Amino acid sequence: MYEDDDDPELGSMEGHGSVIHHLLSQVKIGMDLTKVVLPTFILERRSLLEMYADFFAHPDLFCSIADMQSPQDRMIQVVKWYLSAFHAGRKSEVARKPYNPILGEVFRCYWEVPGVRPGGETVPDGPVPWGTSNNLCFVAEQVSHHPPISAFYAENKAKRISFCSHIWTKSKFLGLSICVYNIGQGCVSVMEHDEEYILNFPSGYGRSILTVPWVELGGTCQITCNKTGYSANIEFLTKPFYGGKKHRISAEILNPGEKKPVLTVEGEWNGVMTAKWRDGSTETFVDTQSMATVKKIVKPVHEQALNESRFMWREVTAGLKFNHIDHATAAKCALEQKQRDEAKYRKENSISWETKLFNLVGDNWIYNSPLQKRLSQ
């Protein structure tokens, strides 16, 4: 049920006129879409928590940040991984929506890193206790329902590198499109050099929602390293109403205290990106079309805990996989009703929700047992 490449195409929404009319009757331009119920048939067969794991579909690019010898090379490698991180999350040109995670839902997986010897010692105190020191291990938790906030963490112990992030999704209806603001930030920690790279995320846009919906990214993002002073500015350019190309990006990497970039990058975040150095020389920076994504390794559903994504959503996924839409809708409604009932019980009994894996520190959700903390102990 979890093969990534056999989701049927959604096709045109024009054949679902009554559904579209029902949706439009619920919304006004500028309205927050948090409480709007979308039809089950437009859902992608996975949770949003699992979709965030696709930021690491090229685990070798992420782990090799730690191998770079100079601060400039490490910043360039962070940008290279970051620009490669978005295409794997969109498996099709047609927009589909992942499941809204349930409060307390957890997703775990790991990757074998290309070019790294398989094996290594298991890391029982890591985010994936059955993963090894040579694996890139990932865990995500839905830490808030209102507002919807997902926190996630990844680490490779052998390279002493980790990533901690949270994203609060806020969606708005814009008429013929939907905007999803990804509010929050991420932090790449390179422990060998005691460096942290702080970054944020672009917004997502669902376009042409009345015909064949498609997704694009838009907005300005930054990556900064306070210790070294290196920074990067990245523009995700939305397609103009008339003409122009889809999925364009423009990026520049700046040396400390300089305004002229040492490197600029142009291209498409789901295609080829070309780097131009200050001396005028050029090279292919990232080519997502020729780079194979690495398949994540997830425990079989029957071995998962009750709150793990694939176990929780298994009936919805089965209904979508085998085109039993009524079954999928009923299973989805049952999950969501259970969440509402539990929230009502907590409110009536003055019980506050307690997260399991992440804690709120200031404005950021921080993983309870990060690699840095475990190594220092």
C-alpha positions in Angstrom: 0.0 0.0 0.0 3.0 2.3 0.5 4.7 2.1 -2.9 5.5 5.7 -3.7 5.1 5.6 -7.5 1.6 4.1 -8.1 -0.7 6.9 -6.9 -3.3 7.3 -9.8 -3.4 10.7 -11.4 -6.1 13.0 -10.0 -7.1 14.3 -13.4 -9.4 17.2 -13.9 -11.6 18.5 -11.1 -14.2 19.5 -13.6 -15.8 16.1 -13.3 -16.4 16.7 -9.6 -18.7 19.7 -10.0 -20.9 19.1 -7.0 -17.8 18.6 -4.8 -16.3 21.9 -6.0 -19.7 23.7 -5.4 -19.8 22.3 -1.9 -16.2 23.4 -1.2 -16.8 26.9 -2.6 -19.9 27.3 -0.5 -17.7 26.9 2.7 -15.0 29.5 1.8 -14.4 33.2 1.3 -11.3 34.8 -0.2 -8.6 35.3 2.5 -10.3 32.7 4.8 -8.2 30.3 6.9 -8.9 26.8 5.6 -8.1 24.9 8.8 -11.7 23.9 9.4 -12.7 23.2 5.8 -13.3 19.5 5.1 -11.7 18.5 1.8 -13.0 15.5 -0.1 -11.2 12.2 0.5 -10.5 11.4 -3.1 -8.0 14.3 -3.4 -5.8 13.0 -0.6 -2.3 11.6 -1.0 -1.8 8.2 0.6 0.5 9.4 3.5 0.6 11.7 6.4 2.1 15.1 6.3 4.7 13.8 8.9 5.9 11.2 6.3 6.0 13.9 3.6 8.5 16.0 5.8 10.8 12.9 5.8 11.3 13.6 2.0 13.5 16.5 2.9 16.1 13.8 3.3 15.5 11.8 0.1 19.2 12.6 -0.7 20.8 11.6 2.6 24.3 11.7 1.1 24.0 15.4 0.3 22.9 16.1 3.9 25.5 14.0 5.7 28.4 15.2 3.5 27.9 18.7 4.9 30.0 17.5 7.8 32.8 16.3 5.4 33.5 19.8 3.9 36.8 21.3 5.0 36.1 25.0 4.9 33.2 27.2 6.3 32.4 28.3 2.8 32.2 24.8 1.4 30.0 23.8 4.3 27.6 26.6 3.6 27.5 25.7 -0.1 26.8 22.1 0.7 23.9 23.2 3.1 22.4 25.2 0.2 22.9 22.2 -2.2 21.1 19.9 0.2 18.3 22.5 0.9 17.7 23.1 -2.8 17.5 19.3 -3.4 15.0 18.8 -0.6 11.7 19.9 -2.2 11.3 17.9 -5.4 10.9 14.4 -3.7 7.9 15.6 -1.7 6.0 16.3 -4.9 5.7 12.9 -6.6 3.4 14.2 -9.4 2.7 17.4 -11.2 -0.9 17.1 -10.0 -1.5 18.5 -6.5 -2.7 16.0 -3.8 -3.0 16.7 -0.1 -1.4 14.5 2.5 -3.4 13.6 5.7 -3.5 16.2 8.4 -1.6 14.5 11.3 -3.4 13.5 14.5 -2.2 15.1 17.7 0.5 12.8 19.1 1.0 11.0 15.8 4.6 9.9 15.2 6.5 8.9 12.1 9.9 7.1 12.1 12.2 6.0 9.3 15.8 5.8 8.3 18.0 5.8 5.2 21.1 3.9 4.1 23.4 6.6 3.0 24.9 6.1 -0.5 28.7 5.7 -0.4 28.7 4.8 3.3 29.4 1.2 4.5 26.1 -0.4 5.6 25.9 -1.5 9.2 27.5 0.1 12.2 26.3 -0.1 15.8 22.7 0.4 16.6 21.8 3.6 18.4 19.1 2.6 21.0 18.9 6.1 22.5 18.5 7.7 19.0 15.3 8.8 17.2 15.1 5.3 15.6 16.3 2.8 18.1 16.8 0.1 15.5 18.8 2.4 13.2 22.6 2.4 13.2 25.3 5.0 13.6 25.8 5.0 9.8 22.1 5.5 9.0 20.4 8.9 8.7 17.5 8.5 11.2 14.3 10.6 11.3 11.4 11.1 13.7 8.5 13.4 13.5 5.7 14.2 16.0 2.5 16.2 15.7 2.9 18.5 18.7 -0.1 20.7 18.3 -3.5 20.4 16.6 -4.7 24.1 16.9 -2.5 25.5 15.4 -1.3 22.5 13.4 2.4 22.2 14.2 4.7 19.3 13.2 8.2 18.9 14.8 10.8 16.7 13.3 14.4 15.7 13.9 17.1 13.8 11.9 20.6 12.7 12.8 23.6 10.7 11.5 25.7 9.8 14.5 28.8 8.7 12.6 29.1 12.2 10.9 28.0 14.0 14.1 25.3 16.0 12.2 21.7 16.6 13.0 18.6 18.6 11.9 15.8 19.9 14.2 12.8 21.7 12.9 9.1 22.6 13.3 6.6 23.8 10.8 3.2 25.4 11.5 1.0 25.2 8.4 -1.5 28.0 7.9 -3.6 27.9 4.8 -5.6 30.6 3.0 -8.1 30.5 0.2 -7.1 33.0 -2.6 -9.9 32.4 -5.1 -8.5 30.2 -7.8 -5.7 28.9 -5.6 -4.8 28.0 -2.1 -1.7 29.2 -0.2 -0.1 27.1 2.6 2.3 29.2 4.7 5.0 27.1 6.3 5.8 29.1 9.5 8.8 27.9 11.5 12.5 27.2 11.1 15.0 24.4 11.0 18.6 24.1 12.4 21.4 22.0 10.9 23.9 21.3 13.6 27.5 20.3 12.5 29.0 19.2 15.8 32.6 18.6 14.5 32.8 22.4 13.8 30.3 23.6 16.5 28.3 25.3 13.7 24.5 25.8 13.4 22.7 26.8 10.1 19.3 28.3 10.7 16.9 28.2 7.8 13.2 28.7 7.0 10.8 27.3 4.4 8.9 28.6 1.3 5.1 28.8 1.0 3.2 26.3 -1.1 0.5 27.2 -3.6 -2.2 24.9 -5.0 -3.0 26.4 -8.3 -5.9 25.9 -10.8 -8.0 24.2 -8.1 -11.1 24.2 -10.4 -9.4 22.3 -13.2 -6.2 20.2 -12.8 -4.5 21.4 -9.6 -0.8 21.8 -9.4 1.7 22.9 -6.8 4.4 25.6 -6.8 6.6 27.1 -4.2 7.0 30.8 -3.5 8.7 33.2 -1.1 12.1 34.4 0.2 14.2 32.1 2.4 17.4 32.6 4.3 20.1 30.3 5.6 22.5 31.8 8.1 25.5 30.6 10.2 26.1 32.9 13.1 29.5 31.4 14.0 31.1 31.8 10.5 29.1 34.7 9.2 28.2 33.0 5.9 24.7 33.4 4.6 22.5 32.5 1.7 19.4 34.2 0.2 17.0 32.0 -1.8 14.0 33.1 -3.9 11.3 30.7 -4.9 9.7 32.5 -7.8 6.0 31.9 -8.6 4.9 31.7 -12.2 3.7 35.0 -13.6 0.0 35.1 -14.7 1.1 35.5 -18.4 4.1 33.6 -19.7 7.2 32.7 -17.7 8.3 29.3 -16.4 7.2 27.3 -13.4 9.3 26.3 -10.4 12.1 28.8 -10.8 14.6 29.5 -8.0 17.3 32.1 -7.6 19.9 31.9 -4.8 23.1 33.6 -3.7 25.8 32.7 -1.2 27.5 35.5 0.6 30.9 35.6 2.4 31.0 37.2 5.9 30.6 41.0 5.6 30.4 41.0 1.8 27.4 42.2 -0.3 28.6 40.6 -3.6 27.8 36.9 -3.7 30.6 34.4 -4.1 28.2 32.0 -5.8 24.8 32.4 -7.5 22.4 29.6 -8.4 19.6 29.7 -11.0 17.2 27.0 -12.3 14.2 25.0 -11.2 13.8 23.4 -7.8 12.4 20.2 -9.4 14.9 20.3 -12.4 18.4 21.5 -13.1 20.1 24.2 -11.1 23.3 25.9 -12.4 25.9 27.6 -10.2 27.9 30.6 -11.3 31.0 31.6 -9.4 32.3 35.1 -8.9 35.0 34.5 -11.5 32.4 33.7 -14.1 32.8 29.9 -14.3 29.7 27.8 -14.2 28.8 24.2 -13.2 25.7 22.1 -12.6 24.8 22.6 -9.0 21.9 20.2 -8.5 20.2 18.1 -11.1 17.1 16.5 -9.5 16.2 14.8 -12.7 19.3 12.6 -12.8 19.7 12.1 -9.0 18.0 9.0 -7.7 16.1 9.5 -4.5 17.0 7.0 -1.7 14.0 5.0 -0.4 13.3 5.4 3.3 13.1 2.3 5.4 10.0 2.0 7.6 8.9 -0.7 10.0 6.1 -2.9 8.7 2.7 -1.6 9.7 1.9 -4.6 11.9 5.1 -3.9 14.0 4.3 -0.2 14.5 3.0 1.4 17.7 -0.6 2.6 17.9 0.3 6.2 17.3 2.6 5.7 14.3 1.4 7.3 11.0 1.1 4.3 8.8 -0.7 2.3 11.5 -3.1 5.1 12.4 -4.0 5.8 8.8 -3.9 2.2 7.4 -7.7 1.9 6.8 -7.8 5.3 5.0 -4.7 4.3 2.9 -6.2 0.9 2.0 -9.5 2.6 0.9 -7.6 5.1 -1.4 -5.3 2.4 -2.7 -8.1 0.1 -3.8 -10.5 2.9 -4.7 -12.9 2.2 -1.9 -13.5 5.9 -1.3 -16.5 5.4 1.1 -14.4 3.2 3.3 -11.5 5.7 3.3 -13.9 8.5 4.1 -15.5 6.6 7.0 -12.1 5.6 8.4 -10.8 9.2 8.2 -14.0 10.6 9.9 -13.6 8.0 12.7 -10.0 9.1 13.4 -10.9 12.7 13.4 -13.9 12.2 15.6 -11.8 10.3 18.1 -9.4 13.2 18.2 -12.3 15.6 18.8 -13.7 13.4 21.6 -10.3 13.2 23.3 -9.8 17.0 23.1 -13.3 17.5 24.6 -12.5 15.1 27.5 -9.2 16.9 28.2 -10.9 20.3 28.2 -13.7 19.2 30.5 -11.2 17.7 33.0 -8.6 20.5 32.7 -6.0 18.1 31.4 -3.2 19.6 29.2 -1.7 17.7 26.3 1.8 16.5 26.9 4.1 15.9 23.9 6.4 12.8 24.0 9.5 13.6 21.9 9.7 17.4 21.6 9.4 20.4 24.0 8.7 24.0 23.3 11.7 26.1 24.2 11.0 29.8 23.5 9.4 29.8 20.0 11.0 26.6 18.9 10.1 22.9 19.3 13.3 21.1 20.3 13.9 17.3 20.3 14.2 16.0 23.8 17.3 13.9 23.3 19.4 15.4 20.4 22.7 13.9 19.4 24.6 16.9 20.7 23.2 16.4 24.2 23.8 12.7 24.2 27.4 13.1 23.1 28.1 15.7 25.8 26.8 13.3 28.4 
